[in-house]
Amino acid sequence: MNFRLSLLPFFLLTLLFAFGACKKDDKDETAPDFAERDEQLITDYIQANNLTGFVRDTTMFVFVTKTGTGALPKKGQTIIVKYKGSTLDGQVFDETKESTIGFPFVLGAGQVIKGWDRAFKQFNKGTKAILLIPSGLAYGSTATGSIPANSVLRFDVEVVNIK
C-alpha cells in the first residue's frame, strides 16, 4: 500500500505536465501574409520606373531582356549565374564581380531563395532577365545581412552556363 501511495505524487505530476502541454495559446502566432502588399509594391515599382514587358510568373514578375539558347535546365543541374541583387529602393545588397565566372547553384536543391529555383528552371544558357521577387519567395520575415525582413527583391541575372 505504501508503495502505491508513493507513486501517487509522481502520477499526478505526470498528468499535470501532460495536460499543460495540450494548452492552446490565446494569441495567434501566424505571420501576416504579405502577398497582396508585395504584389502592389511590385506593380507600383514597374509603373514608377516605366518598365514594360514584365510577365507575371505565378507570384513573381519576370522580364527576359535577352533570350538564351539550348535546352532548359533540369532539377539537379548546376546553373552558373551572374547577378546583381537589390531592394526596390535601389540598395544593392549583393552582386557577382565582372572578373568571376559567376555564382553556381544546384537547381531545385534549396541552395537559393525559392524565387530563384522557380525562375531559373525557365532560363536557358545566355538568358538575361530582371526578376521582381516577393518577400515570400525571398527571405520572408527574416532580415538577412542588409536586406530588411519582408523585402521585395530585384535581381538582374544572366545564365552563364548550365552543367
OpenMM code with the backbone's topology and positions (N, CA, C; nanometers):
from openmm import Vec3, app, unit

residues = "MET ASN PHE ARG LEU SER LEU LEU PRO PHE PHE LEU LEU THR LEU LEU PHE ALA PHE GLY ALA CYS LYS LYS ASP ASP LYS ASP GLU THR ALA PRO ASP PHE ALA GLU ARG ASP GLU GLN LEU ILE THR ASP TYR ILE GLN ALA ASN ASN LEU THR GLY PHE VAL ARG ASP THR THR MET PHE VAL PHE VAL THR LYS THR GLY THR GLY ALA LEU PRO LYS LYS GLY GLN THR ILE ILE VAL LYS TYR LYS GLY SER THR LEU ASP GLY GLN VAL PHE ASP GLU THR LYS GLU SER THR ILE GLY PHE PRO PHE VAL LEU GLY ALA GLY GLN VAL ILE LYS GLY TRP ASP ARG ALA PHE LYS GLN PHE ASN LYS GLY THR LYS ALA ILE LEU LEU ILE PRO SER GLY LEU ALA TYR GLY SER THR ALA THR GLY SER ILE PRO ALA ASN SER VAL LEU ARG PHE ASP VAL GLU VAL VAL ASN ILE LYS".split()
positions = [
    Vec3(0.0813, -0.1190, 0.0000),
    Vec3(0.0000, 0.0000, 0.0000),
    Vec3(0.0860, 0.1259, 0.0000),
    Vec3(0.1920, 0.1256, 0.0849),
    Vec3(0.2817, 0.2414, 0.0902),
    Vec3(0.3464, 0.2666, -0.0457),
    Vec3(0.3769, 0.1570, -0.1174),
    Vec3(0.4376, 0.1704, -0.2497),
    Vec3(0.3431, 0.2435, -0.3452),
    Vec3(0.2125, 0.2094, -0.3403),
    Vec3(0.1128, 0.2752, -0.4260),
    Vec3(0.0984, 0.4226, -0.3906),
    Vec3(0.0991, 0.4545, -0.2620),
    Vec3(0.0875, 0.5931, -0.2183),
    Vec3(0.2091, 0.6753, -0.2597),
    Vec3(0.3244, 0.6126, -0.2631),
    Vec3(0.4445, 0.6871, -0.3023),
    Vec3(0.4438, 0.7166, -0.4525),
    Vec3(0.3722, 0.6386, -0.5324),
    Vec3(0.3620, 0.6632, -0.6771),
    Vec3(0.2570, 0.7684, -0.7119),
    Vec3(0.1645, 0.7955, -0.6190),
    Vec3(0.0571, 0.8907, -0.6446),
    Vec3(0.1083, 1.0297, -0.6811),
    Vec3(0.2020, 1.0904, -0.6091),
    Vec3(0.2505, 1.2237, -0.6482),
    Vec3(0.3160, 1.2222, -0.7873),
    Vec3(0.3908, 1.1172, -0.8168),
    Vec3(0.4545, 1.1057, -0.9480),
    Vec3(0.3488, 1.0999, -1.0584),
    Vec3(0.2431, 1.0194, -1.0357),
    Vec3(0.1345, 1.0051, -1.1318),
    Vec3(0.0627, 1.1391, -1.1534),
    Vec3(0.0307, 1.2098, -1.0438),
    Vec3(-0.0372, 1.3393, -1.0535),
    Vec3(0.0500, 1.4432, -1.1243),
    Vec3(0.1782, 1.4430, -1.0958),
    Vec3(0.2707, 1.5357, -1.1604),
    Vec3(0.2785, 1.5080, -1.3109),
    Vec3(0.2811, 1.3823, -1.3490),
    Vec3(0.2829, 1.3436, -1.4903),
    Vec3(0.1566, 1.3908, -1.5608),
    Vec3(0.0416, 1.3735, -1.4979),
    Vec3(-0.0850, 1.4204, -1.5559),
    Vec3(-0.0854, 1.5724, -1.5721),
    Vec3(-0.0335, 1.6418, -1.4730),
    Vec3(-0.0274, 1.7879, -1.4782),
    Vec3(0.0542, 1.8342, -1.5990),
    Vec3(0.1707, 1.7754, -1.6207),
    Vec3(0.2547, 1.8117, -1.7356),
    Vec3(0.1881, 1.7753, -1.8685),
    Vec3(0.1223, 1.6598, -1.8708),
    Vec3(0.0572, 1.6153, -1.9942),
    Vec3(-0.0555, 1.7099, -2.0338),
    Vec3(-0.1389, 1.7486, -1.9390),
    Vec3(-0.2482, 1.8396, -1.9702),
    Vec3(-0.1977, 1.9812, -1.9979),
    Vec3(-0.0920, 2.0207, -1.9310),
    Vec3(-0.0333, 2.1535, -1.9546),
    Vec3(0.0227, 2.1658, -2.0944),
    Vec3(0.0759, 2.0584, -2.1475),
    Vec3(0.1321, 2.0606, -2.2820),
    Vec3(0.0242, 2.0738, -2.3878),
    Vec3(-0.0974, 2.0366, -2.3547),
    Vec3(-0.2076, 2.0432, -2.4511),
    Vec3(-0.2747, 2.1801, -2.4559),
    Vec3(-0.2364, 2.2700, -2.3663),
    Vec3(-0.2992, 2.4019, -2.3596),
    Vec3(-0.2704, 2.4811, -2.4860),
    Vec3(-0.3736, 2.5401, -2.5412),
    Vec3(-0.3564, 2.6243, -2.6596),
    Vec3(-0.3244, 2.7662, -2.6152),
    Vec3(-0.2376, 2.8319, -2.6930),
    Vec3(-0.2059, 2.9714, -2.6638),
    Vec3(-0.3224, 3.0592, -2.7051),
    Vec3(-0.3437, 3.1654, -2.6280),
    Vec3(-0.4521, 3.2579, -2.6583),
    Vec3(-0.4192, 3.3484, -2.7759),
    Vec3(-0.2899, 3.3780, -2.7932),
    Vec3(-0.2545, 3.4693, -2.9019),
    Vec3(-0.2278, 3.3929, -3.0304),
    Vec3(-0.2565, 3.4565, -3.1420),
    Vec3(-0.2361, 3.3972, -3.2729),
    Vec3(-0.0928, 3.4248, -3.3165),
    Vec3(-0.0153, 3.3190, -3.3413),
    Vec3(0.1251, 3.3325, -3.3777),
    Vec3(0.1460, 3.3338, -3.5287),
    Vec3(0.0394, 3.3363, -3.6056),
    Vec3(0.0536, 3.3308, -3.7506),
    Vec3(0.1179, 3.4581, -3.8038),
    Vec3(0.2127, 3.4385, -3.8943),
    Vec3(0.2779, 3.5529, -3.9573),
    Vec3(0.1819, 3.6173, -4.0574),
    Vec3(0.1863, 3.7482, -4.0688),
    Vec3(0.0981, 3.8138, -4.1647),
    Vec3(0.1346, 3.7744, -4.3076),
    Vec3(0.0358, 3.7730, -4.3932),
    Vec3(0.0574, 3.7395, -4.5330),
    Vec3(0.0862, 3.8679, -4.6100),
    Vec3(0.2036, 3.8734, -4.6691),
    Vec3(0.2456, 3.9931, -4.7399),
    Vec3(0.2236, 3.9831, -4.8909),
    Vec3(0.1559, 3.8794, -4.9377),
    Vec3(0.1415, 3.8571, -5.0814),
    Vec3(0.0744, 3.9753, -5.1522),
    Vec3(-0.0373, 4.0233, -5.0994),
    Vec3(-0.1064, 4.1364, -5.1633),
    Vec3(-0.0225, 4.2632, -5.1578),
    Vec3(0.0384, 4.2879, -5.0425),
    Vec3(0.1238, 4.4063, -5.0287),
    Vec3(0.2404, 4.4007, -5.1271),
    Vec3(0.3048, 4.2828, -5.1373),
    Vec3(0.4186, 4.2670, -5.2273),
    Vec3(0.3784, 4.2871, -5.3729),
    Vec3(0.2630, 4.2321, -5.4101),
    Vec3(0.2168, 4.2491, -5.5485),
    Vec3(0.1933, 4.3969, -5.5795),
    Vec3(0.1356, 4.4688, -5.4842),
    Vec3(0.1128, 4.6126, -5.5049),
    Vec3(0.2459, 4.6876, -5.5149),
    Vec3(0.3422, 4.6530, -5.4297),
    Vec3(0.4743, 4.7157, -5.4354),
    Vec3(0.5417, 4.6913, -5.5703),
    Vec3(0.5313, 4.5692, -5.6197),
    Vec3(0.5917, 4.5354, -5.7489),
    Vec3(0.5224, 4.6113, -5.8616),
    Vec3(0.3904, 4.6140, -5.8613),
    Vec3(0.3143, 4.6858, -5.9642),
    Vec3(0.3491, 4.8347, -5.9622),
    Vec3(0.3546, 4.8928, -5.8433),
    Vec3(0.3916, 5.0346, -5.8314),
    Vec3(0.5333, 5.0591, -5.8810),
    Vec3(0.6241, 4.9689, -5.8507),
    Vec3(0.7638, 4.9811, -5.8932),
    Vec3(0.7742, 4.9775, -6.0456),
    Vec3(0.7025, 4.8856, -6.1071),
    Vec3(0.7039, 4.8746, -6.2535),
    Vec3(0.6519, 5.0039, -6.3162),
    Vec3(0.5422, 5.0559, -6.2641),
    Vec3(0.4844, 5.1799, -6.3182),
    Vec3(0.5741, 5.3001, -6.2934),
    Vec3(0.6278, 5.3140, -6.1731),
    Vec3(0.7108, 5.4296, -6.1375),
    Vec3(0.8400, 5.4347, -6.2187),
    Vec3(0.8890, 5.3184, -6.2595),
    Vec3(1.0143, 5.3118, -6.3349),
    Vec3(0.9922, 5.2922, -6.4845),
    Vec3(0.8656, 5.3064, -6.5289),
    Vec3(0.8304, 5.2923, -6.6708),
    Vec3(0.8863, 5.1647, -6.7332),
    Vec3(0.8745, 5.0546, -6.6598),
    Vec3(0.9229, 4.9263, -6.7089),
    Vec3(0.8106, 4.8577, -6.7862),
    Vec3(0.8457, 4.7971, -6.8960),
    Vec3(0.7467, 4.7252, -6.9761),
    Vec3(0.7995, 4.5861, -7.0070),
    Vec3(0.7105, 4.4987, -7.0419),
    Vec3(0.7497, 4.3649, -7.0826),
    Vec3(0.7526, 4.2621, -6.9720),
    Vec3(0.7162, 4.3002, -6.8495),
    Vec3(0.7172, 4.2036, -6.7403),
    Vec3(0.6003, 4.1071, -6.7542),
    Vec3(0.6290, 3.9816, -6.7278),
    Vec3(0.5276, 3.8767, -6.7296),
    Vec3(0.5151, 3.8246, -6.5877),
    Vec3(0.3930, 3.8137, -6.5428),
    Vec3(0.3708, 3.7598, -6.4085),
    Vec3(0.3834, 3.6087, -6.4157),
    Vec3(0.4760, 3.5571, -6.3393),
    Vec3(0.5001, 3.4135, -6.3339),
    Vec3(0.4523, 3.3653, -6.1979),
    Vec3(0.3302, 3.3249, -6.1888),
    Vec3(0.2632, 3.2850, -6.0649),
    Vec3(0.2623, 3.4010, -5.9663),
    Vec3(0.3648, 3.4111, -5.8815),
    Vec3(0.3644, 3.5162, -5.7804),
    Vec3(0.4798, 3.6146, -5.7941),
    Vec3(0.5593, 3.6014, -5.8984),
    Vec3(0.6671, 3.6980, -5.9202),
    Vec3(0.6594, 3.7497, -6.0629),
    Vec3(0.7367, 3.8543, -6.0899),
    Vec3(0.7351, 3.9147, -6.2219),
    Vec3(0.8716, 3.8956, -6.2868),
    Vec3(0.8698, 3.8564, -6.4141),
    Vec3(0.9919, 3.8261, -6.4878),
    Vec3(0.9916, 3.9023, -6.6189),
    Vec3(1.1043, 3.9638, -6.6502),
    Vec3(1.1220, 4.0311, -6.7791),
    Vec3(1.2506, 3.9783, -6.8407),
    Vec3(1.2374, 3.9021, -6.9495),
    Vec3(1.3542, 3.8490, -7.0194),
    Vec3(1.4058, 3.9580, -7.1127),
    Vec3(1.5293, 4.0029, -7.0888),
    Vec3(1.5888, 4.1084, -7.1710),
    Vec3(1.6697, 4.0512, -7.2866),
    Vec3(1.7120, 3.9244, -7.2729),
    Vec3(1.7821, 3.8552, -7.3812),
    Vec3(1.7498, 3.7076, -7.3712),
    Vec3(1.7019, 3.6517, -7.4791),
    Vec3(1.6679, 3.5100, -7.4813),
    Vec3(1.7934, 3.4277, -7.5070),
    Vec3(1.8100, 3.3218, -7.4300),
    Vec3(1.9252, 3.2343, -7.4453),
    Vec3(1.9016, 3.1257, -7.5485),
    Vec3(1.9910, 3.0298, -7.5506),
    Vec3(1.9808, 2.9190, -7.6458),
    Vec3(2.0037, 2.7874, -7.5735),
    Vec3(1.9644, 2.6807, -7.6369),
    Vec3(1.9872, 2.5478, -7.5820),
    Vec3(1.8721, 2.5000, -7.4962),
    Vec3(1.8980, 2.3865, -7.4329),
    Vec3(1.7953, 2.3216, -7.3508),
    Vec3(1.7753, 2.3948, -7.2187),
    Vec3(1.6541, 2.3820, -7.1665),
    Vec3(1.6246, 2.4359, -7.0338),
    Vec3(1.6892, 2.3455, -6.9288),
    Vec3(1.7284, 2.4015, -6.8156),
    Vec3(1.7915, 2.3194, -6.7114),
    Vec3(1.6901, 2.2274, -6.6452),
    Vec3(1.7439, 2.1196, -6.5905),
    Vec3(1.6612, 2.0239, -6.5167),
    Vec3(1.7012, 2.0264, -6.3701),
    Vec3(1.6082, 1.9866, -6.2860),
    Vec3(1.6347, 1.9783, -6.1427),
    Vec3(1.7597, 1.8934, -6.1212),
    Vec3(1.8503, 1.9451, -6.0366),
    Vec3(1.9738, 1.8737, -6.0081),
    Vec3(2.0930, 1.9216, -6.0895),
    Vec3(2.0678, 1.9981, -6.1957),
    Vec3(2.1784, 2.0514, -6.2740),
    Vec3(2.2334, 2.1766, -6.2060),
    Vec3(2.3612, 2.2033, -6.2296),
    Vec3(2.4245, 2.3229, -6.1756),
    Vec3(2.4091, 2.4368, -6.2755),
    Vec3(2.3618, 2.5504, -6.2248),
    Vec3(2.3466, 2.6704, -6.3066),
    Vec3(2.4481, 2.7720, -6.2561),
    Vec3(2.5206, 2.8324, -6.3476),
    Vec3(2.6162, 2.9365, -6.3111),
    Vec3(2.5577, 3.0690, -6.3569),
    Vec3(2.5473, 3.1621, -6.2627),
    Vec3(2.4747, 3.2863, -6.2838),
    Vec3(2.5606, 3.4069, -6.2473),
    Vec3(2.5489, 3.5127, -6.3260),
    Vec3(2.5990, 3.6438, -6.2854),
    Vec3(2.4748, 3.7228, -6.2465),
    Vec3(2.4850, 3.8003, -6.1396),
    Vec3(2.3658, 3.8694, -6.0915),
    Vec3(2.4001, 3.9942, -6.0125),
    Vec3(2.2990, 4.0779, -5.9989),
    Vec3(2.3022, 4.1910, -5.9063),
    Vec3(2.1684, 4.1908, -5.8346),
    Vec3(2.1728, 4.1894, -5.7017),
    Vec3(2.0509, 4.1886, -5.6214),
    Vec3(2.0347, 4.3207, -5.5489),
    Vec3(1.9124, 4.3728, -5.5530),
    Vec3(1.8847, 4.4995, -5.4841),
    Vec3(1.7433, 4.4984, -5.4284),
    Vec3(1.7207, 4.5880, -5.3334),
    Vec3(1.5853, 4.6091, -5.2838),
    Vec3(1.5176, 4.7063, -5.3810),
    Vec3(1.3879, 4.7219, -5.3699),
    Vec3(1.3166, 4.8092, -5.4641),
    Vec3(1.3559, 4.9560, -5.4524),
    Vec3(1.4174, 4.9936, -5.3398),
    Vec3(1.4634, 5.1324, -5.3266),
    Vec3(1.6030, 5.1522, -5.3872),
    Vec3(1.6564, 5.0483, -5.4510),
    Vec3(1.7832, 5.0595, -5.5224),
    Vec3(1.9061, 5.0206, -5.4430),
    Vec3(1.8904, 4.9797, -5.3174),
    Vec3(2.0051, 4.9410, -5.2362),
    Vec3(2.0576, 4.8051, -5.2824),
    Vec3(2.1789, 4.8045, -5.3394),
    Vec3(2.2405, 4.6802, -5.3845),
    Vec3(2.2935, 4.6055, -5.2623),
    Vec3(2.2528, 4.4793, -5.2480),
    Vec3(2.2975, 4.4010, -5.1330),
    Vec3(2.3956, 4.2918, -5.1712),
    Vec3(2.4026, 4.2576, -5.2998),
    Vec3(2.4973, 4.1541, -5.3423),
    Vec3(2.5073, 4.1548, -5.4943),
    Vec3(2.6253, 4.1164, -5.5440),
    Vec3(2.6424, 4.1014, -5.6885),
    Vec3(2.7693, 4.0237, -5.7156),
    Vec3(2.7700, 3.9581, -5.8313),
    Vec3(2.8918, 3.8906, -5.8740),
    Vec3(2.9816, 3.9945, -5.9386),
    Vec3(3.1083, 3.9759, -5.9248),
    Vec3(3.2051, 4.0677, -5.9849),
    Vec3(3.2283, 4.0281, -6.1304),
    Vec3(3.2608, 4.1256, -6.2122),
    Vec3(3.2858, 4.1000, -6.3545),
    Vec3(3.3959, 3.9974, -6.3756),
    Vec3(3.4943, 3.9952, -6.2865),
    Vec3(3.6091, 3.9059, -6.3028),
    Vec3(3.5771, 3.7601, -6.2674),
    Vec3(3.4637, 3.7346, -6.2042),
    Vec3(3.4314, 3.5972, -6.1643),
    Vec3(3.3566, 3.5244, -6.2757),
    Vec3(3.3596, 3.3929, -6.2667),
    Vec3(3.2862, 3.3137, -6.3661),
    Vec3(3.1375, 3.3109, -6.3351),
    Vec3(3.1019, 3.3498, -6.2143),
    Vec3(2.9619, 3.3515, -6.1746),
    Vec3(2.9394, 3.2739, -6.0469),
    Vec3(2.8144, 3.2691, -6.0070),
    Vec3(2.7732, 3.2021, -5.8843),
    Vec3(2.7057, 3.0701, -5.9220),
    Vec3(2.7596, 2.9555, -5.8776),
    Vec3(2.6964, 2.8269, -5.9100),
    Vec3(2.5966, 2.7833, -5.8028),
    Vec3(2.4876, 2.7224, -5.8464),
    Vec3(2.3934, 2.6594, -5.7533),
    Vec3(2.3237, 2.5444, -5.8229),
    Vec3(2.2776, 2.4495, -5.7454),
    Vec3(2.2084, 2.3328, -5.7989),
    Vec3(2.0589, 2.3628, -5.8022),
    Vec3(2.0003, 2.3559, -5.9198),
    Vec3(1.8584, 2.3865, -5.9378),
    Vec3(1.7707, 2.2887, -5.8599),
    Vec3(1.6800, 2.3436, -5.7802),
    Vec3(1.5835, 2.2630, -5.7061),
    Vec3(1.6363, 2.2008, -5.5792),
    Vec3(1.7594, 2.2354, -5.5389),
    Vec3(1.8182, 2.1755, -5.4193),
    Vec3(1.7981, 2.2608, -5.2948),
    Vec3(1.7304, 2.3750, -5.3080),
    Vec3(1.7077, 2.4610, -5.1929),
    Vec3(1.8314, 2.5385, -5.1496),
    Vec3(1.9286, 2.5537, -5.2379),
    Vec3(2.0508, 2.6276, -5.2051),
    Vec3(2.0326, 2.7780, -5.2173),
    Vec3(1.9270, 2.8190, -5.2850),
    Vec3(1.8997, 2.9606, -5.3097),
    Vec3(1.7557, 2.9902, -5.2697),
    Vec3(1.7164, 3.1157, -5.2766),
    Vec3(1.5782, 3.1500, -5.2429),
    Vec3(1.4814, 3.0821, -5.3395),
    Vec3(1.3597, 3.0616, -5.2955),
    Vec3(1.2586, 2.9919, -5.3758),
    Vec3(1.2344, 3.0599, -5.5101),
    Vec3(1.2384, 3.1930, -5.5112),
    Vec3(1.2175, 3.2666, -5.6349),
    Vec3(1.3199, 3.2317, -5.7416),
    Vec3(1.4429, 3.2070, -5.7010),
    Vec3(1.5465, 3.1679, -5.7974),
    Vec3(1.5197, 3.0274, -5.8503),
    Vec3(1.4877, 2.9347, -5.7619),
    Vec3(1.4587, 2.7985, -5.8085),
    Vec3(1.3425, 2.7984, -5.9071),
    Vec3(1.2431, 2.8817, -5.8849),
    Vec3(1.1289, 2.8896, -5.9770),
    Vec3(1.1667, 2.9565, -6.1088),
    Vec3(1.2405, 3.0646, -6.1010),
    Vec3(1.2718, 3.1426, -6.2207),
    Vec3(1.3712, 3.0717, -6.3126),
    Vec3(1.4779, 3.0196, -6.2573),
    Vec3(1.5866, 2.9676, -6.3415),
    Vec3(1.5520, 2.8386, -6.4128),
    Vec3(1.4470, 2.7695, -6.3729),
    Vec3(1.4091, 2.6482, -6.4460),
    Vec3(1.3530, 2.6815, -6.5845),
    Vec3(1.3226, 2.8097, -6.6076),
    Vec3(1.2691, 2.8509, -6.7384),
    Vec3(1.3707, 2.9286, -6.8220),
    Vec3(1.4967, 2.9353, -6.7754),
    Vec3(1.6006, 3.0099, -6.8465),
    Vec3(1.7074, 2.9157, -6.8995),
    Vec3(1.7372, 2.9273, -7.0291),
    Vec3(1.8463, 2.8502, -7.0841),
    Vec3(1.9746, 2.9341, -7.0853),
    Vec3(2.0836, 2.8725, -7.1306),
    Vec3(2.2146, 2.9385, -7.1297),
    Vec3(2.2103, 3.0669, -7.2126),
    Vec3(2.2619, 3.1745, -7.1548),
    Vec3(2.2675, 3.3037, -7.2222),
    Vec3(2.1504, 3.3955, -7.1920),
    Vec3(2.0477, 3.3449, -7.1249),
    Vec3(1.9320, 3.4278, -7.0912),
    Vec3(1.9726, 3.5373, -6.9930),
    Vec3(1.9230, 3.6585, -7.0199),
    Vec3(1.9369, 3.7696, -6.9261),
    Vec3(1.7955, 3.8117, -6.8895),
    Vec3(1.7742, 3.8425, -6.7619),
    Vec3(1.6393, 3.8766, -6.7176),
    Vec3(1.6434, 3.9639, -6.5932),
    Vec3(1.5302, 4.0277, -6.5681),
    Vec3(1.5073, 4.1013, -6.4441),
    Vec3(1.3978, 4.0263, -6.3700),
    Vec3(1.4256, 3.9945, -6.2443),
    Vec3(1.3287, 3.9250, -6.1594),
    Vec3(1.2834, 4.0186, -6.0482),
    Vec3(1.1554, 4.0295, -6.0299),
    Vec3(1.0990, 4.1025, -5.9162),
    Vec3(1.0319, 3.9974, -5.8285),
    Vec3(1.0949, 3.9689, -5.7150),
    Vec3(1.0569, 3.8549, -5.6327),
    Vec3(0.9927, 3.9015, -5.5021),
    Vec3(0.8690, 3.8575, -5.4755),
    Vec3(0.8023, 3.8949, -5.3497),
    Vec3(0.8736, 3.8338, -5.2293),
    Vec3(0.8508, 3.8926, -5.1152),
    Vec3(0.9205, 3.8504, -4.9930),
    Vec3(0.8999, 3.7027, -4.9609),
    Vec3(0.7825, 3.6500, -4.9897),
    Vec3(0.7544, 3.5099, -4.9601),
    Vec3(0.8385, 3.4117, -5.0388),
    Vec3(0.8924, 3.4558, -5.1528),
    Vec3(0.9805, 3.3706, -5.2334),
    Vec3(1.1265, 3.4134, -5.2177),
    Vec3(1.1496, 3.5088, -5.1269),
    Vec3(1.2856, 3.5567, -5.0997),
    Vec3(1.3231, 3.5127, -4.9577),
    Vec3(1.3435, 3.6080, -4.8676),
    Vec3(1.3842, 3.5746, -4.7311),
    Vec3(1.2708, 3.5840, -4.6308),
    Vec3(1.1491, 3.6179, -4.6772),
    Vec3(1.0334, 3.6210, -4.5894),
    Vec3(1.0507, 3.7161, -4.4726),
    Vec3(1.0123, 3.6711, -4.3557),
    Vec3(1.0141, 3.7570, -4.2366),
    Vec3(1.1508, 3.7619, -4.1684),
    Vec3(1.2518, 3.7048, -4.2324),
    Vec3(1.3864, 3.7048, -4.1764),
    Vec3(1.4716, 3.8131, -4.2416),
    Vec3(1.5263, 3.9025, -4.1615),
    Vec3(1.6223, 4.0002, -4.2130),
    Vec3(1.7527, 3.9259, -4.2380),
    Vec3(1.8153, 3.9528, -4.3526),
    Vec3(1.9386, 3.8845, -4.3900),
    Vec3(2.0408, 3.9881, -4.4338),
    Vec3(2.1489, 3.9996, -4.3592),
    Vec3(2.2501, 4.0998, -4.3916),
    Vec3(2.1869, 4.2381, -4.3936),
    Vec3(2.2017, 4.3082, -4.5061),
    Vec3(2.1432, 4.4427, -4.5177),
    Vec3(2.0011, 4.4405, -4.5740),
    Vec3(1.9455, 4.3212, -4.5950),
    Vec3(1.8105, 4.3081, -4.6501),
    Vec3(1.7099, 4.3058, -4.5352),
    Vec3(1.6206, 4.4051, -4.5285),
    Vec3(1.5197, 4.4047, -4.4214),
    Vec3(1.4210, 4.2878, -4.4376),
    Vec3(1.3609, 4.2474, -4.3287),
    Vec3(1.2579, 4.1433, -4.3325),
    Vec3(1.1443, 4.1869, -4.4252),
    Vec3(1.0804, 4.0910, -4.4886),
    Vec3(0.9642, 4.1122, -4.5760),
    Vec3(0.9935, 4.2047, -4.6937),
    Vec3(1.1140, 4.1942, -4.7492),
    Vec3(1.1531, 4.2797, -4.8615),
    Vec3(1.1248, 4.2131, -4.9958),
    Vec3(1.0708, 4.2921, -5.0883),
    Vec3(1.0594, 4.2517, -5.2279),
    Vec3(1.1966, 4.2780, -5.2893),
    Vec3(1.2473, 4.1834, -5.3682),
    Vec3(1.3822, 4.1953, -5.4223),
    Vec3(1.3824, 4.2009, -5.5750),
    Vec3(1.4809, 4.2738, -5.6269),
    Vec3(1.5044, 4.2792, -5.7711),
    Vec3(1.6388, 4.2128, -5.7979),
    Vec3(1.6399, 4.1260, -5.8980),
    Vec3(1.7642, 4.0642, -5.9426),
    Vec3(1.7782, 4.0852, -6.0923),
    Vec3(1.8926, 4.1362, -6.1340),
    Vec3(1.9300, 4.1406, -6.2745),
    Vec3(2.0225, 4.0210, -6.2928),
    Vec3(1.9828, 3.9256, -6.3762),
    Vec3(2.0546, 3.7980, -6.3841),
    Vec3(2.0948, 3.7633, -6.5267),
    Vec3(2.1991, 3.6813, -6.5357),
    Vec3(2.2438, 3.6253, -6.6637),
    Vec3(2.2853, 3.4814, -6.6394),
    Vec3(2.2310, 3.3890, -6.7176),
    Vec3(2.2703, 3.2487, -6.7073),
    Vec3(2.3982, 3.2313, -6.7896),
    Vec3(2.5084, 3.2052, -6.7204),
    Vec3(2.6385, 3.1912, -6.7855),
    Vec3(2.6561, 3.0502, -6.8403),
    Vec3(2.6136, 2.9505, -6.7607),
    Vec3(2.6305, 2.8124, -6.8048),
    Vec3(2.5350, 2.7220, -6.7284),
    Vec3(2.5084, 2.6066, -6.7874),
    Vec3(2.4264, 2.5026, -6.7239),
    Vec3(2.5044, 2.3725, -6.7392),
    Vec3(2.5280, 2.3054, -6.6273),
    Vec3(2.6057, 2.1793, -6.6301),
    Vec3(2.5232, 2.0651, -6.5762),
] * unit.nanometer
topology = app.Topology()
chain = topology.addChain("A")
for resn in residues:
    res = topology.addResidue(resn, chain)
    for name in ("N", "CA", "C"):
        topology.addAtom(name, app.Element.getBySymbol(name[0]), res)
